[in-house]
């Protein structure tokens, strides 16, 4: 570990003389990630986006999200969350269709919601990013022909469905119209994903994992549909009550 810290210091010094060299920045990024210099990791990633526009390293992003969740100092964690969220915001404006990036962005918000601020605004951000992840995976060419990729996408859909269960519980007494809009969008996404998965039903050999996850996805879709039905009934009941009072 001492050698890695020395390498980090040496690369930082080298950048003073070679600030425009993206390869040096990439090496610095990787070493900073390795030694846990998270703020410098974020700074290096921003610089690589300056130099390479759509620079992508999913492993670095995954480690960054995980390491922030592991931070024990709440004050440090809050600052790291904000800086990392800004990085993901910039990255997703450049690379709009990467499901993994959107999922990690969602996880970043979800971790912050569960451990730090517990605000509905942060939870909504996590849900929107997860919706983007599922929408992106639906755009993957011929995904239904790749069992491994399809299984990953189905699991992502299950995660979205489970998040919607919590969303419905959190907002059950408020914002019915917002709930209807969100759940209607989720319903369409889960239906599309399930339709792609169903195309493999006639395949002679399907992994047990995929079969199990498809069943879970069907369950989550059923919940969303039932929830929308309940919201519609409640809305209609409110309208009738208002009419009777007039």
C-alpha positions in Angstrom: 0.0 0.0 0.0 2.9 2.3 0.7 4.2 1.9 -2.8 0.8 2.8 -4.2 0.7 6.0 -2.1 4.1 6.9 -3.5 2.9 6.2 -7.0 -0.1 8.4 -6.3 2.1 11.3 -5.2 4.5 10.8 -8.2 1.6 10.9 -10.7 0.2 14.0 -9.0 3.5 15.6 -9.4 3.7 14.4 -13.1 0.4 16.0 -13.8 1.8 19.5 -13.1 4.1 19.1 -16.1 1.7 17.0 -18.3 -1.7 18.3 -17.5 -3.2 17.5 -20.9 -2.1 13.9 -21.0 -5.2 11.8 -20.5 -3.2 8.6 -20.0 -1.4 10.1 -17.0 -4.8 11.2 -15.7 -6.2 7.7 -16.2 -3.3 6.2 -14.3 -3.8 8.7 -11.5 -7.5 7.9 -11.4 -6.8 4.2 -11.0 -4.2 4.6 -8.3 -6.4 7.1 -6.4 -9.3 4.6 -6.6 -7.0 1.8 -5.4 -5.7 3.8 -2.3 -9.2 5.2 -1.4 -8.5 8.9 -2.3 -12.1 9.4 -3.3 -12.2 13.2 -3.7 -9.1 12.9 -6.0 -10.8 10.0 -7.8 -13.8 12.3 -8.6 -11.5 15.2 -9.7 -9.5 12.9 -11.9 -12.7 11.5 -13.5 -13.9 15.0 -14.2 -10.6 15.8 -15.9 -10.8 12.7 -18.0 -14.3 13.8 -19.2 -12.7 17.1 -20.1 -10.0 15.3 -22.2 -11.9 12.3 -23.5 -15.5 13.5 -23.4 -17.2 10.1 -23.0 -14.6 8.4 -20.8 -16.0 5.4 -19.1 -14.7 3.1 -16.4 -17.6 1.2 -14.7 -15.4 -0.5 -12.2 -14.1 2.8 -10.9 -17.7 4.2 -10.6 -18.8 1.0 -8.8 -16.0 1.2 -6.3 -16.7 4.9 -5.8 -20.4 4.3 -4.9 -19.5 1.4 -2.7 -16.7 3.3 -0.8 -19.0 6.3 -0.1 -21.6 3.9 1.4 -18.8 2.5 3.6 -17.7 5.9 4.9 -18.3 6.2 8.7 -18.0 9.9 9.0 -21.4 11.4 8.2 -20.0 14.9 7.4 -17.4 13.4 5.0 -20.0 11.1 3.4 -22.4 14.0 2.7 -19.7 16.0 0.9 -18.6 13.0 -1.1 -22.2 12.2 -2.0 -22.7 15.7 -3.5 -19.5 15.6 -5.5 -20.1 12.1 -6.8 -23.7 13.0 -7.7 -22.4 15.9 -9.7 -20.0 13.6 -11.5 -22.7 11.1 -12.4 -24.9 14.0 -13.5 -22.2 15.1 -15.9 -21.5 11.6 -17.1 -25.1 10.7 -17.8 -25.5 13.9 -19.8 -22.7 12.6 -22.1 -23.5 8.9 -22.0 -27.3 8.7 -21.8 -27.9 5.0 -22.6 -25.7 3.0 -20.3 -27.9 1.0 -17.9 -25.0 0.2 -15.5 -24.2 3.9 -15.0 -27.9 4.8 -14.3 -28.1 1.9 -11.9 -25.0 3.0 -10.0 -26.4 6.6 -10.0 -29.6 5.2 -8.5 -27.7 3.3 -5.9 -25.7 6.4 -4.9 -29.0 8.2 -4.2 -30.6 5.2 -2.5 -27.6 4.8 -0.1 -27.8 8.4 0.8 -31.6 8.2 1.4 -31.3 5.2 3.6 -28.3 6.2 5.7 -28.3 10.0 5.8 -31.1 12.3 4.8 -34.3 10.1 4.5 -35.8 12.7 2.2 -38.5 11.9 -0.4 -36.6 14.1 -2.9 -33.5 11.8 -2.7 -35.7 8.7 -2.9 -37.4 10.1 -6.0 -34.0 10.7 -7.6 -33.1 7.1 -6.9 -36.3 5.9 -8.5 -35.9 8.1 -11.6 -32.4 6.9 -12.2 -33.5 3.3 -11.9 -36.3 4.0 -14.4 -33.6 5.4 -16.8 -31.5 2.2 -16.2 -34.4 0.0 -17.3 -35.3 2.2 -20.2 -31.7 2.0 -21.3 -31.5 -1.7 -21.1 -34.7 -2.0 -23.2 -32.7 -0.2 -26.0 -29.9 -2.8 -26.0 -29.9 -4.3 -29.5 -31.2 -7.9 -29.7 -31.0 -8.3 -25.9 -33.5 -11.2 -26.0 -30.9 -13.2 -27.9 -28.3 -13.0 -25.1 -29.5 -15.0 -22.0 -26.9 -13.5 -19.7 -27.6 -9.9 -20.6 -31.4 -10.5 -20.6 -31.1 -12.0 -17.1 -29.3 -8.9 -15.9 -32.0 -6.7 -17.4 -34.8 -8.7 -15.8 -33.1 -8.5 -12.4 -32.9 -4.7 -13.0 -36.6 -4.7 -13.7 -37.3 -6.6 -10.5 -35.2 -4.0 -8.6 -37.4 -1.3 -10.1 -40.5 -3.1 -9.1 -39.4 -3.5 -5.6 -38.4 0.1 -5.4 -41.9 1.0 -6.6 -43.4 -1.0 -3.7 -41.5 1.3 -1.3 -42.5 4.3 -3.4 -46.2 3.4 -3.2 -45.9 3.0 0.6 -44.1 6.3 1.1 -46.7 8.2 -1.0 -49.8 6.3 -0.2 -51.5 9.3 1.5 -50.2 12.1 -0.8 -49.6 13.0 -4.4 -51.9 10.4 -6.1 -51.4 12.0 -9.5 -47.7 11.8 -9.3 -47.9 8.2 -8.2 -50.2 7.4 -11.1 -47.8 9.0 -13.6 -44.7 7.2 -12.1 -46.4 3.8 -11.8 -47.9 4.0 -15.3 -44.4 4.6 -16.8 -43.0 1.7 -14.7 -45.8 -0.6 -15.9 -44.9 0.1 -19.5 -41.2 -0.6 -18.9 -41.8 -3.8 -17.0 -44.3 -5.0 -19.6 -41.8 -4.4 -22.4 -39.0 -6.1 -20.5 -41.3 -9.1 -19.8 -42.2 -9.3 -23.4 -38.6 -9.6 -24.4 -38.0 -12.3 -21.8 -41.1 -14.2 -23.0 -39.5 -14.6 -26.4 -37.1 -17.1 -24.9 -39.9 -19.3 -23.4 -39.7 -21.8 -26.2 -35.9 -22.2 -25.9 -35.0 -25.8 -25.0 -32.7 -24.8 -22.2 -33.1 -21.7 -20.0 -31.2 -21.0 -16.9 -33.0 -21.6 -13.6 -31.9 -18.1 -12.5 -33.6 -16.5 -15.5 -36.8 -18.5 -15.1 -36.9 -17.5 -11.4 -36.3 -13.8 -12.2 -39.0 -13.8 -14.9 -41.4 -15.0 -12.3 -40.3 -12.3 -9.9 -40.7 -9.7 -12.6 -44.3 -10.9 -13.3 -45.0 -10.5 -9.6 -43.7 -7.0 -9.5 -45.7 -6.1 -12.7 -48.8 -7.5 -11.1 -48.2 -5.3 -8.0 -47.8 -2.2 -10.1 -51.0 -3.0 -12.0 -53.0 -3.6 -8.8 -51.6 -0.5 -7.2 -52.7 1.6 -10.3 -56.2 0.0 -10.1 -56.5 0.9 -6.4 -55.4 4.5 -7.1 -57.9 4.8 -10.0 -60.7 3.5 -7.7 -59.7 6.0 -5.0 -59.6 8.9 -7.4 -63.1 8.0 -8.8 -64.4 7.7 -5.3 -63.1 11.2 -4.5 -64.7 12.6 -7.6 -68.1 11.1 -6.8 -67.9 12.3 -3.2 -67.1 15.8 -4.4 -70.1 15.7 -6.8 -72.4 14.6 -4.1 -71.3 17.5 -1.9 -72.1 20.1 -4.5 
